[in-house]
Amino acid sequence: MTRSSIPPALLELRNPSTPSAQITALRDLKNEIVGHDQRKEMAVRSGVVGPLVRILSEGSRRVGKRNGGGVELNGSATRIRGGEARIGGSQEDWSAEDEMRLQAVLVVGSLALGGPAFVTPLLAGNILPPLLDSLVLRDVPSKLIVATLRTIITIADAVALDRSWTETADGPLRPSASTVMASQLYTKTVVESFAEILVQPHPSMIVHQEISLTVQLITKTCQDDRQRNLLLGAGVLDVLATKVAVMAASGDVTLRAIGCESRHQSREALPIMYLPDILEAICAIVKGSNYRTARFLYSEPITEIFPTSSKSSGAGEIPNLDGHASSQGADRFLPRLQAVANKHESQFSKAFPALGSISMLGMNPQVDGGQFARIPSFIDAHAAMNRTISGDEFESPIFPWLINIARTRHGFDRLSAASLLSMLKKYSEAYPSDESPKNRERALAFLVVPLLVNMIQEAAHSCDTKNKSPPGNAQQRVNDRKFLEQAQIVLADLIEGSPALQKAAVDARAIPTLCTILKRSFDPVAASSKPLWSPRTSAEDVIDPDVDPGSSTLGRPGLSSELLHALRYREGALRSIAALTDREDAYRKVVIENGAVACITEALVPYPSQELEESNAKQPGPKDGNPIPVLIAACWAARSMSRSVSILRTSLIDYGVAKPIHGLLTHPNVEVQIAATEVLCNLVLHFSPMRDSLIEAGSLKTICEHAHSANSRMRLNSLWALKHMVLTATNDIKTKCLDELGTGWLIRTIQGEQKDYAGPPSQSHVSTAIGMRTPNAAGEQVDLLNAVDEPSMEIDESSSSSGDEDEDNTPEVLRRPPHRALNSSTIRSELKAIKQSEQDPRLRAEHDDLRIQEQALDFIRNLIAESKAGAAEMIDHLLSTIGSTRFFEMMASKLRPTSSSSPSTIFPPSPARTRSPLSNPRDQGLTFGQLHFNQAVLAPPEILLSVVFILIHIANGRPQHRALLISQTQLLNHVLPLFQHPDRRLRVACVWLVINLTWMDDSSDMPAARDRALSLKALGVEQKVRELTTDQDLDTRERAKTAVEQMSKLLDGSGNGGPGLGLGGMDGGGFESRRPLGSGFGGARGWRGE
Amino acid sequence: MSSSTVSVSAATPTTRHSFQRRVDEIKPSKTDINFVIMDYLINEGYPSAAKKFAMEANIQPPIEEESILPRVEIRNAIYAGDIEKAIHKINDLNPQILDLDPTLHFALLRLQLIELIRKCMTTPDADITPALTFATSQLAPRAPTNPEFLEDLERTMALLIFPPENLAPPLAALLDPALRQTVATRVNEAILGSQGARREARIRNLVRLRAWAERKARDAGKDIPDKLDLGLNADKEGDDEDDAMNGNGETDAMVS
């Protein structure tokens, strides 16, 4: 009855007689193989794939034909049928062919459930195209579409288990299952049919299922930017935004947004159980792009249901009362949380805590929850202290709405809402509004982060194989696993770069949990299921010569789902740990106490590539290596941990992090290489005990090679690592490094691949759209480099299109941040700006180029940054290899404002602007505001700073170096304007340059020093320094006084030079010893971290 | 359809406990009760009853009947002992249900084996070969994948050995029609789960919640009556409803 029944069914399929016989055969086959891997294997071996593909493609061809006339003649009529027929049900035109295809689809789905081994022959037989072809809404019955979608999802799931996930090679020789799948799935036609399925009105359950399955498929398969943009282009994101908006407007009552409470429940709205599917799909699409996030946030349906608060109060069209009411309504979603006091208030409250509040706290321990405590009876003038966080402080009411969902609902609703929140938060950090982010952060810290941590804890508990709680049903187990894998990623995304949120997670005891999870991921996984017993010992293989071998040979078994789960939650734990420890040393210590460093080291070990190929049959265990995503996550964790000096010297040594990191530098995958280089940046700092061994192991050479990589991120990080490596290194190493890099290459890098920074004139004006961050963010260059600290790119473009004049003259204060100015044209231009900054290859290249230039300059700076004699030798070496004329010309080119043509393209016909005010700022009576504007022609301050510091270090060399520098009149002329640079670091640096230039080694240097001082005076430098003695910045002021004193002693006379020199010497000496530090890893900038 | 509303608040003992008075003070919304009933009817698969109830209670009829029908057919097939038909129908609906839930699949197959054995037991001198073949081909391969499967299979095969007149209680339980009901319920839940719906009617959860609350209250020593009836078995309507819960198929005791 069992084995015998497969061959007849197969025979029928191979030699089809009648449709009905085929249907019966398919149905029998399906009932045979369901839940029975042995029979599935037998079916595949005896060549079932071929007939299945045939049936499916015949079906879809017929559809095409049937459709051929219909669409042109009465396309609209068919569409209506598509809409109407669905309401009543899909049975009416259910033909025998449809039934046959349905059965075939079900058989394929059942085969695919067997795992990657079965999917390989299916894909080899080219099963996907006919399946995807039948996703055409207008002429395929819903029932068939649902079954097809389900089958495709099964195939996608199996593909995820495929070993290629573990393959170390960047580009495998043969296309892996996942690349095949991705390339066939993400084509314009398929994505458009997705959009078509999604856009249909949904009053019936079968349509709900179609939509739900489609978004699930998108969530599962959408992995790279190309796919995401394809989905965006097909309008999928907009459709999903509409779904969310409709659900919030007229869906389940518990989901209603503010102001929609009284609307009638509409059948158009999806039932609440589909909310997580939709939200997850939105996350999958917007992920990794501020532009896509903004597209969602400012899509019409979303802004309609979630109007930004100022729309009502700002425009004045709607009465104020209404605005008030709506803001109160928004608070419905947020519990009362005390707002973060502003600086003045908090100082006050710390210094003089109100008696009432203290006694209250003392009496009621429950209230004493630190910051949680609101002070109830604090009724006095300081009402501000009791100000609660309101929904208005978020860019859009969708924030409180999502927070509310995360708080009031459970499971995937909560997870997906938190996930979308983390994406939106990233966007709002990149493009902040005028409100302080503190209160928003506090709301997230108190309301969302603890929930996430709790979710991780619960999921970790129920996924723990050791505890013998009743396993629950299979679905529950799958869900728990998903929670564990995803909640950690969401947590990492949410708290990344935000100390307040990190603290909230630590307070919720996230670290011990995460460390336990990480450790457990290395436990041996239990075999998921034992194999089926077979009455016969082995299936006798009768290879049928007629059967195509590709589609009848089982593939590799793939990872067990348990192992994949372990690897995924390992990645999640590592990413969360990386995010938690990127700032606070105390948190790192807790991580160490919980013994996670050993696990991080272990997670840095890749799969041995050859062995994997040989031992095909053997299932890799959890300790046998790590796939690429885990390696990258482990690198991030190591990078975060290595930011602590003490840990760098203790734990990281003890657990031998350096060795695997060195190994990963030559990993075939470039992303892994980059991540490893980022760690290396911290490991090779001069105080790191690992530096010498790493250099000995040959990492210097590898990094120098990588610095020539075509990948700009690779170049950037390699130069960064080199910059750290040469700081205070011996001259041998420095010379070697310089030789490896090649001076010619270094010069080219510093000069930049694109010398002209000016934005292309064709670009429309968008500066107000994102001119919101820094007060001196006028030129794009300025902001480009701010991205060093803030990874989000923000490019403020200035351009020639009409209308920008007014905008540019608007004082910063009056510039309305974009979120508040919500008419469609501003939204459009803002979106355009974000898109350009993110996707325009030219801007991106410029941006990367500038950052690389900065690193290259810093590299030179660190080469010569030392007070010892070695530095002077290095200066000599550098000048001789590069050639001093060429060198100083290069420096000058960095300081020089960009060529005269650029300003005119940026700032058209205004005569006041085409003059170069910087050369003579006082005559023009420039205010700072105007100054920013004019700086658009200068290089960004970071570049200028690096150049000035190089000059400072040269001036710190031998007297002849100082003489050489002072003779570079042109170069010094370019330094001159920098004395008035709005960035105080630059002003101080300029003063230091003067101090060093007027410095005397000993009395024999005296005449030369006086000459130098005279030349400086002639250049007008002395005047500039004197002006700075009244600078608003204290440091600048004091240094300027020293410089003036030192100069005047040289200029005024020799008699009283002695004591003054002593003072200057002390100061100068002090600075010199500090300076290398400043140049190496000054502040947070030197620490490698994005 | 006020009968069930009445049945909830109908229990009026002679000595009124303070708790009982509080219960009486609470007026549950009729809409909510109607919703719970409708939810039950749809979930448990009583489409015609649901339609009639909707008419009587003047609420929106269930969105689509055809999503309930397959579940009804499958349930009826299991109740009737035609397990093969049930399995095929489940596979027609969505083969993943059984593919992904080997335990459920095994339970169904074992039920099928029991039905085969039952046939042998009822007809004298019957051929037990079909049962043996079925066990070898369908159940035996799956048995080693899970220790519970093995035990279940062994116990089921024991039915062939012992005379049907006096079976040990665990064996007798296998022949009890209640087993069909249990399996049918699990199948119903699995289908609902595969459609993304709640796996069981809300009322079951409410009943459990009530039991939990009562236990908590007793543990905490709260002042509540010694016995708290659900109110379902207290009167005639309640009995009818209980029948409906366990009843077979379309006949709806509640409306008739």
Interface residues (C-beta under 8 A of the other chain):
Chain A: M1 T2 R3 R27 K30 N31 V34 G35 H36 Q38 G89 Q91 L106 G109 S110 L113 A147 R150 T154 P203 S204 M205 I206 Q209 S212 M273 Y274 N473 A474 Q475 S529 K530 P531 L532 W533 S534 P535
Chain B: I63 E64 E66 S67 I87 H88 N91 D92 N94 P95 Q96 L98 D99 L100 D101 P102 T103 H105 T133 F134 T136 S137 Q138 A140 P141 R142 A143 P144 T145 N146 G193 Q195 G196 A197
